[in-house]
Amino acid sequence: MKLVYLSIIFGLFSFGNLFGISAETNLEIYLTPEKQSYLEFQILIPGSTVEFALVENEGYAAAIEATFVLFMNEEIVKADKFIINSERVKSKTDLNFNLIDVKRYFTDFGKYKFEWVFKDLNKEGNKKTIDGEINLVEPLPDPFFSFISLAESVQAAKTQTDFTKNGFDIVPNVISYYPSALKNLSFYAELYDFENKLDKEEYTLKYYILPTDKSSVDLSYLKKRFSKSKKIKPEKLNVIIDQFDISDLMSGNYFLHLELYDEEKLISSINEVFYRNNKKRVIAQNEIATNDIENSFVDSLDTDALRYYLGGILPLLTDNEYILIENSIAQSSDTTMKKVLYKFWVDQSGQALAGQSFKDYALILKQVELEYGTSLFKGYDTDRGRVFLKYGIPDDKLVVNNEPGAFPYEIWHYYSVDETNQSNCKFVFYNPDKVSNNYVLLHSQVRGEIRNDRWANELYNAFDASNNASDLDNTNVRGFYGARAIDYFNDNRVRGGNTRE
């Protein structure tokens, strides 16, 4: 049984630039042993989306003014204002971290509306507003679980902070997203028995991980690998803290389930959804010969198809894996290519689902071919195709075809990049020949990709003696063109997905 019926509408109103402050909030509700309800708001702001200002010549820091208002029947019943300060950094280029905070507010049961406003104190106009609704219903007398709080880390508290609860410091995973870099899934929950309905000495608590789509993975393996149980002695409030090692949990959407049993009888249960993005892959060359490829999904593929599908996975690979795939293509042996392709998808999805994963990816390759392929290059060989396959669908995309003085260009925005553990990264592609569909990557903020501080000069074709554009130190093109791409790149005044003519 859940504590409340909770209806939250986030992000209905958002002000400021698309590439400006990006704030996320997660709301959870808990009770004290005295049955007093309270709201717990978990706040996340990517450091790369706010302005860092010099502080007393001792480094750069961000400061966010957060304002919270809680309404009941259009009247303000609670209000708060505080500053979220970042840690100091030596350089403004070292901003690959998040500002995280937790705030708790005691409330009575009832219907509420709330509003958060996050304002960047170092950049005027950079703010975001989040609105929502809450319906807090008084619980029934039966035992029940609280919300499950997914965490990045849980450890015993040494001092009392905003992150401390019941003797533990809990750093929340606000967006329930676990990239490859996070090896453990930690969680916190509470079990309530205010009416002492649990009258036995001990009960069994079970918790396990299962996919939201039970047909997508090997359930028997998951139940064995990601399942725990323990005995608990019931109290009015039981704290539940544990973690799973998810190093080898495949990418996908999952439920974390908690269940309370009296022997075989289920008393109460709760679950929480999270997303795992695990790009860890292992392709060992000495294992390829052991693969049984007869009657598998690769068996009927001819030489051209094998080269195509192997080429299509190149954007996904590490350097060593890349070399292995290229070597298999160069050998021109269908058997070798089949074994490599088969092994890749078995490593990716497990033997039972390798064929379906291959078919799903084949559809993505087809779409990439239609969108980005040219007469000379396969879709996956183009810069846009490679970036799409490697990093996924951009969260926002701006397409500009006819800006005076500029080549056609696109700006892609990714809110997070798991491969490099970065946030708020952009790619700039441009079409220097204006004829083909082959847009070239001009500049990116992602580590390991092309970085070109003179990208605006090249985009606006500013190489003209009268403009002093041949000066390699000249990065200012505003004197000669409107240079709207710079504004779009920094602030994105046009919402992503639109095409400017």
C-alpha positions in Angstrom: 0.0 0.0 0.0 1.3 3.5 -0.8 1.2 6.2 1.7 -0.6 8.6 -0.6 -2.2 9.1 -3.9 0.3 11.4 -5.4 -0.2 13.4 -8.6 2.7 15.6 -9.6 2.9 17.6 -12.8 6.5 18.8 -13.3 7.8 21.3 -15.7 4.5 22.7 -16.8 6.0 26.2 -16.9 9.7 26.7 -17.6 11.3 30.1 -18.2 14.7 31.0 -19.3 16.9 29.8 -22.2 16.8 26.2 -23.3 20.5 25.9 -22.8 20.3 27.7 -19.5 19.6 26.4 -16.0 18.4 22.8 -16.0 16.8 22.0 -12.6 15.1 18.7 -11.7 13.1 17.9 -8.5 11.9 14.6 -7.1 9.2 14.5 -4.4 8.8 11.8 -1.8 6.5 11.6 1.2 7.3 10.1 4.6 5.9 9.9 8.1 7.4 10.4 11.6 6.8 7.8 14.3 4.1 10.2 15.5 2.4 9.8 12.2 3.2 13.4 11.1 3.6 13.6 7.3 6.4 15.5 5.6 7.4 16.3 2.0 11.0 15.6 0.9 12.1 17.5 -2.2 15.3 16.3 -3.8 16.9 18.9 -6.1 19.4 18.4 -8.9 21.0 21.2 -11.0 23.8 20.3 -13.5 26.8 22.5 -12.9 27.3 23.1 -16.6 23.9 24.8 -16.9 24.6 27.7 -14.5 27.2 30.5 -14.4 30.3 30.2 -12.3 31.7 33.5 -11.1 35.1 34.3 -9.6 35.0 34.4 -5.8 37.7 36.4 -4.0 40.3 35.3 -6.6 40.1 31.8 -5.1 38.2 30.0 -7.7 34.8 29.9 -9.4 31.5 29.1 -7.8 27.8 29.0 -8.7 25.0 30.4 -6.5 21.3 29.4 -7.1 18.5 31.2 -5.3 15.7 28.6 -4.7 12.2 29.8 -3.7 9.5 27.3 -2.6 5.8 28.1 -2.1 3.1 25.6 -1.0 -0.5 26.4 -1.6 -3.8 25.1 -0.2 -7.0 26.5 -1.7 -5.0 29.3 -3.4 -3.6 30.4 0.0 0.1 30.2 0.9 0.6 27.7 3.7 4.4 27.4 3.6 7.2 29.4 1.9 11.0 29.1 1.9 13.9 30.8 0.2 17.5 29.7 0.4 20.8 29.7 -1.6 22.3 26.5 -3.2 26.1 27.1 -3.4 28.4 25.0 -5.4 31.9 23.9 -4.5 34.7 26.1 -5.8 36.5 25.0 -8.9 39.8 26.2 -10.3 38.6 26.5 -13.9 35.2 27.2 -15.6 35.8 24.3 -17.9 35.7 21.8 -15.0 31.9 21.8 -14.4 31.0 18.1 -14.9 29.2 17.7 -11.6 25.7 18.3 -10.2 24.5 20.6 -7.4 22.3 18.4 -5.2 20.2 19.5 -2.2 17.4 18.1 -0.1 14.6 20.0 1.7 11.9 18.7 4.0 8.6 20.3 4.9 6.1 19.1 7.5 2.5 19.2 6.2 -1.0 18.0 7.2 -3.0 15.7 5.0 -4.9 17.4 2.1 -4.6 18.7 -1.4 -1.8 21.1 -2.3 -0.1 22.9 -5.1 3.5 23.9 -5.1 5.9 26.0 -7.0 9.7 26.0 -7.2 11.7 28.9 -8.8 15.4 28.4 -9.3 17.3 31.6 -10.2 21.0 31.8 -11.2 22.4 34.7 -9.2 25.4 35.0 -11.5 23.4 35.3 -14.7 20.4 37.5 -15.1 17.4 35.8 -16.7 18.7 32.3 -16.2 15.9 30.7 -14.2 13.5 27.8 -14.2 10.0 27.3 -12.6 8.6 23.9 -11.7 4.9 23.5 -10.6 3.0 20.5 -9.3 0.1 19.2 -7.4 0.0 16.8 -4.4 -2.9 14.9 -2.8 -1.9 13.6 0.6 -4.4 11.0 1.9 -4.3 9.8 5.5 -3.2 6.1 5.4 -5.3 3.1 6.4 -4.3 1.3 9.6 -2.7 -1.7 7.8 1.2 -1.9 7.6 2.6 -0.2 4.5 5.8 1.0 2.9 6.9 4.6 2.3 8.2 5.7 -1.1 11.6 4.1 -2.1 14.3 6.7 -2.2 16.9 5.7 -4.8 20.4 6.9 -3.9 23.8 7.5 -5.3 25.3 6.7 -1.8 24.2 5.9 1.7 26.5 6.0 4.7 26.3 6.5 8.5 26.1 10.2 9.3 28.9 11.8 11.3 27.2 15.2 11.6 23.6 16.4 10.9 23.1 17.9 7.4 20.2 18.3 4.9 21.1 14.9 3.6 20.8 13.2 7.0 17.8 11.0 7.9 17.5 8.5 10.7 21.2 8.5 11.3 22.3 8.1 7.6 23.6 10.5 5.0 21.7 9.8 1.8 22.7 11.4 -1.4 19.6 10.9 -3.7 19.6 9.8 -7.3 17.1 12.5 -8.2 16.4 11.4 -11.8 16.6 7.6 -11.1 19.3 7.2 -13.7 22.2 4.8 -13.3 25.0 5.2 -15.9 27.9 2.8 -16.2 30.0 4.9 -13.8 27.6 4.0 -10.9 28.3 0.4 -9.9 25.8 0.2 -7.0 22.1 0.9 -6.6 21.6 2.0 -3.0 18.1 2.7 -1.6 16.3 3.8 1.5 12.7 3.1 2.5 10.5 3.0 5.6 8.0 0.4 6.8 5.1 1.7 9.0 3.0 -0.2 11.5 1.3 2.5 13.5 -1.5 0.2 14.8 0.8 -2.7 15.8 -0.9 -5.0 13.3 2.3 -7.0 13.0 2.1 -9.0 16.2 4.6 -11.7 15.5 8.3 -11.7 16.5 9.6 -11.5 12.9 8.6 -11.1 9.3 10.4 -11.6 6.0 11.4 -8.6 3.9 12.2 -9.4 0.3 13.6 -7.0 -2.4 14.6 -7.7 -5.9 15.1 -6.1 -9.4 12.9 -7.0 -12.4 12.6 -5.4 -15.8 9.5 -3.3 -16.6 9.2 -5.4 -19.7 9.5 -9.0 -18.5 10.0 -10.3 -22.0 13.2 -8.2 -22.5 15.7 -10.2 -20.4 16.5 -13.5 -18.8 14.2 -13.5 -15.7 15.7 -16.6 -14.1 19.2 -14.9 -14.1 17.8 -11.7 -12.6 15.9 -13.4 -9.9 19.0 -15.2 -8.8 21.5 -12.4 -9.2 19.4 -9.4 -8.0 17.3 -10.7 -5.1 17.7 -10.5 -1.3 15.7 -11.3 1.8 16.1 -10.8 5.6 14.1 -11.1 8.8 12.9 -8.0 10.5 11.2 -7.3 13.9 8.3 -4.9 13.3 8.2 -1.5 14.9 6.1 1.6 14.3 8.8 2.7 11.9 11.4 0.4 10.4 14.2 1.8 8.3 15.2 -0.2 5.3 18.6 0.4 3.7 20.6 -1.8 1.3 22.2 -1.9 -2.1 22.7 -4.1 -5.2 25.9 -4.4 -7.2 24.5 -3.5 -10.7 27.9 -3.6 -12.6 26.6 -6.3 -14.9 23.0 -5.2 -15.1 22.1 -4.6 -18.7 20.7 -1.4 -20.0 17.0 -1.0 -19.6 14.1 0.1 -17.4 13.7 -1.8 -14.2 11.5 -2.0 -11.0 13.1 -2.2 -7.6 10.5 -4.2 -5.6 10.1 -4.3 -1.8 7.7 -6.9 -0.3 6.8 -7.9 3.3 5.7 -11.4 4.0 4.2 -13.3 6.9 5.6 -16.7 5.9 4.0 -17.1 2.4 1.4 -14.4 2.8 2.1 -11.0 1.2 1.3 -8.2 3.5 2.5 -5.1 1.7 4.6 -4.1 -1.3 6.0 -1.1 -3.2 8.2 -0.6 -6.2 10.3 2.2 -7.8 11.3 2.5 -11.5 14.9 3.3 -12.5 16.8 3.3 -15.7 20.2 1.5 -16.2 22.5 2.6 -19.0 25.3 0.1 -19.0 27.6 0.4 -22.0 30.1 -2.2 -20.7 30.8 -4.7 -23.4 33.2 -7.6 -23.6 34.3 -9.0 -26.9 37.2 -11.5 -26.4 38.8 -12.7 -29.6 39.6 -16.1 -28.2 36.0 -16.7 -27.4 34.6 -16.1 -30.9 35.5 -19.5 -32.2 33.3 -21.2 -29.6 30.1 -19.5 -30.9 27.6 -21.7 -32.5 26.2 -19.6 -35.2 24.2 -22.2 -37.2 20.5 -21.3 -37.4 21.1 -18.1 -35.5 20.1 -14.6 -36.6 23.5 -14.1 -38.4 23.4 -17.4 -40.3 21.5 -16.1 -43.4 23.4 -12.8 -43.8 25.5 -12.5 -46.9 28.9 -10.7 -47.2 27.5 -7.3 -47.9 25.0 -7.5 -45.1 27.6 -8.6 -42.6 29.9 -5.7 -43.6 27.0 -3.3 -43.2 25.9 -4.5 -39.8 29.4 -4.8 -38.5 30.1 -1.3 -39.7 26.9 -0.1 -38.0 28.2 -1.1 -34.6 31.5 0.6 -34.9 30.3 3.8 -33.3 29.4 1.8 -30.1 32.8 0.3 -29.5 35.9 0.9 -27.5 39.2 1.3 -29.4 40.2 -2.4 -28.9 36.7 -3.6 -29.9 36.9 -1.3 -32.9 40.1 -2.9 -34.1 38.7 -6.4 -33.7 35.6 -5.5 -35.8 37.7 -3.9 -38.5 40.1 -6.8 -38.6 37.2 -9.2 -39.1 35.8 -7.1 -41.9 39.3 -6.9 -43.5 39.6 -10.7 -43.5 36.6 -11.0 -45.8 35.6 -14.3 -44.1 31.9 -14.6 -43.7 32.3 -17.1 -40.9 34.6 -14.8 -39.0 32.2 -11.8 -39.5 29.2 -13.9 -38.4 31.0 -15.0 -35.2 32.0 -11.5 -34.3 28.5 -10.1 -35.0 26.9 -12.9 -33.0 29.3 -12.5 -30.1 28.7 -8.8 -29.9 24.9 -9.1 -29.6 25.1 -12.0 -27.1 27.4 -9.9 -24.9 25.0 -7.0 -25.3 21.7 -8.7 -24.5 22.2 -12.3 -23.6 21.8 -15.3 -25.8 18.0 -15.5 -25.5 17.5 -11.9 -26.7 20.5 -11.3 -29.0 18.5 -11.9 -32.1 15.7 -9.4 -31.1 18.3 -6.8 -30.1 20.0 -7.2 -33.5 16.7 -6.7 -35.2 15.9 -3.6 -33.2 19.2 -2.1 -33.9 18.8 -2.9 -37.6 15.7 -0.7 -37.6 17.7 2.1 -36.0 20.4 1.7 -38.7 17.8 1.9 -41.4 16.5 5.2 -39.9 20.0 6.6 -39.7 20.5 5.6 -43.3 17.4 7.5 -44.4 18.2 10.6 -42.3 21.9 10.9 -42.8 23.1 8.6 -45.6 24.6 10.1 -48.8 25.6 8.8 -52.2 29.1 8.4 -50.9 28.7 7.5 -47.2 26.6 5.0 -45.3 24.5 6.7 -42.6 26.6 5.3 -39.8 29.8 6.7 -41.5 28.6 10.3 -41.4 29.3 12.5 -38.4 25.6 12.9 -37.6 24.9 9.2 -37.9 27.9 8.3 -35.8 26.9 10.7 -33.0 23.3 9.6 -33.1 24.3 5.9 -32.8 26.9 6.6 -30.1 25.0 9.0 -27.9 21.4 8.4 -28.8 18.7 10.8 -29.8 19.6 14.4 -28.9 17.3 15.9 -26.2 17.0 19.1 -28.4 18.0 19.8 -32.0 18.1 23.1 -33.9 18.2 23.1 -37.7 19.1 26.3 -39.6 19.1 26.1 -43.4 19.1 29.8 -44.6 20.9 32.2 -42.3 22.6 35.0 -44.2 26.4 34.5 -44.3 26.3 31.0 -42.8 26.5 27.5 -44.1 23.5 25.3 -43.2 24.0 24.0 -39.7 22.5 22.0 -36.9 23.1 22.2 -33.1 22.4 19.1 -31.1 22.0 19.3 -27.3 22.4 16.3 -24.9 21.4 16.9 -21.3 23.8 14.1 -20.2 26.5 12.1 -21.8 27.0 8.8 -20.0 30.1 7.8 -21.9 32.1 10.8 -20.5 30.1 11.5 -17.4 29.3 15.0 -18.7 26.1 17.1 -18.7 24.7 19.8 -21.0 26.8 19.1 -24.0 26.3 20.5 -27.6 27.4 19.4 -31.0 27.6 21.8 -34.0 27.3 20.2 -37.5 27.5 22.2 -40.8 27.2 21.5 -44.5 30.1 23.2 -46.3 29.1 22.2 -49.8 25.4 23.2 -49.3 24.4 20.5 -51.8 24.8 17.0 -50.2 23.3 15.7 -47.0 26.8 15.3 -45.5 26.9 17.6 -42.5 30.4 17.7 -40.9 31.0 17.8 -37.1 32.5 21.3 -36.6 32.6 21.5 -32.8 31.6 19.6 -29.7 31.8 20.0 -25.9 32.1 16.2 -25.4 35.5 15.0 -24.3 37.2 12.9 -27.1 35.2 14.7 -29.9 36.4 17.5 -32.1 36.8 20.8 -30.3 37.2 23.8 -32.4 37.2 27.2 -30.7 37.1 28.9 -34.2 33.9 27.0 -35.2 31.9 30.2 -35.7 34.5 31.6 -38.2 34.2 28.4 -40.3 30.5 28.3 -40.0 30.1 31.9 -41.3 32.7 31.4 -44.0 34.5 34.4 -42.6 37.8 33.7 -44.3 38.1 37.1 -46.0 41.0 39.4 -45.8 38.8 42.4 -45.2 37.4 40.7 -42.1 40.9 39.8 -40.9 39.5 36.2 -40.7 42.8 34.7 -41.8 44.2 35.7 -38.4 44.2 32.4 -36.4 43.6 34.3 -33.2 40.5 35.9 -34.5 37.4 34.2 -33.1 35.0 37.2 -33.3 32.7 37.1 -36.2 30.0 39.4 -34.8 31.4 42.5 -36.5 30.6 41.1 -39.9 27.5 38.8 -39.5 24.6 38.5 -37.1 26.3 35.3 -35.8 23.0 34.0 -34.4 24.5 30.5 -34.1 26.6 31.8 -31.2 23.5 32.9 -29.4 21.8 29.6 -30.2 24.8 27.7 -29.0 25.1 29.6 -25.7 21.5 30.4 -25.0 19.4 28.7 -27.7 16.8 31.4 -28.1 14.9 29.1 -30.5 13.4 26.0 -28.9 15.0 22.8 -30.1 13.4 20.9 -33.0 12.4 24.0 -34.9 13.8 24.8 -38.3 14.8 28.4 -39.1 14.7 29.3 -42.8 
